Amino acid sequence: MVRGSGERFLATLLTPAELRDCATDHGTFLPAVAGRLAAKEAVFKTFHTPLSSLPWLSIEVRKAPGGWPEAVLHGAARRLADAAGLTDLSLSISHDGGFAFAVAVATVRR
């Protein structure tokens, strides 16, 4: 895990539960952090709110019981998703050659 000021910085972007998940992600702490940050940005982009800032801590990327990533929305993120009419949200995270990629797909209620 990153110590000192890096640890404090990460605490502004990731919840304690996310940091624990990253620390237990088979010795790949930094790639796990990068994947979660990419996933949070991908989820935020599904909200289609150009004048809002990304609510880092209200989008939580956790491991589902099957091991795949899932987004749990709280507070500001939940309000933005509701305002956008989003219902279901699917998330995928991949890593390759030192890069992390994420895709989020949402269903919009009509």
N, C-alpha and C positions, 0 to 999 in steps of 0.2 A: 504494500500500500504506500501511497505517497505521504510523506510526513511534512510537518511544519506549515508554511504558508500555502503550499500546494494542497494540503489536506483541507485547510480552511476554505480555499477557493472552490474545491470540489464540493464542499458542503453547501455552497450557494447554488449548485447546479443539480446535485443528486441528493435524494433523501437518504437517511441512515440505512433503510432497508435496501436501497439500490447499491449503496457502497458495500454493504455486507455481501450482496449477491456478486458484485464484481470481485471482491476479495476471495470468494470461494469458487470462482469460475475457472478451475483447473490451471491456476498459475498464470492466467492471462489478464491481469488486472487492468492495465492500460488499454488493450484492445476492447475489453468489456466496457470500460468507461466510454471510449470513443463510439462504440456501437450504440450505447444508451443515449448519448448526446445526439447522434445522428437520428435515432428513432424519435426523440422528443421533437426535433425540428420537423421531421416528416409528419408527425401527428399534428403539430401546430399548423402546418401548411394546409391540412384538411379543413381547418376552421375558416379559411378565406377571410381573414381579418387583417388587412394591410396596415391599419393604424394602431394595432395592438403590439405590445412587446411579448416575447415568448415567456410564458409563466413556467419557468424551469421546474420549480418544486411542485407545481400542481399537476404536472404530467409525470406519472410514475411508471417506469418500465420494469416490469417484474417477470419472473418466470412462471408460466402456467404450470399446473400439475404435470402436464405432458412434456415440459421442458422448453416449449416455444415461448417467444416473448409476447407479452400482452401489455396494453396500455391501461392504466387505472387513472381516471381523471378525478381531480378534486378541485374545489374552490373555483378560481378564475378559469381554469381549463374546462371544467364541467359547464360553467356558464357560457363560455364561448362555443362549445360543442352543441349545447342546447339551442343557442341563438342561431347557429348554422343549420339546425335541424338534423344533426347527425344521430344515428342510432347505433349501428354495429360498426366496430372499428377493428380491422385486422392489421397486423404488424409483422414485418419480416426484417431481420438484421443479418447481414453477411459481412465477412472479413476476407480480404485478399491482399497479400503483399504489403502489409502495413497500413491498409486503408479500411475504413468501416463504412458500410452503406446501409441505408434503411429505407423501406418503403412502407407507407401507411395508406390503407384504403378504407374509406368510410361509406356507409350507406346513408343516403339522405331521405328523411321522411317527407312524404308529399302531403 
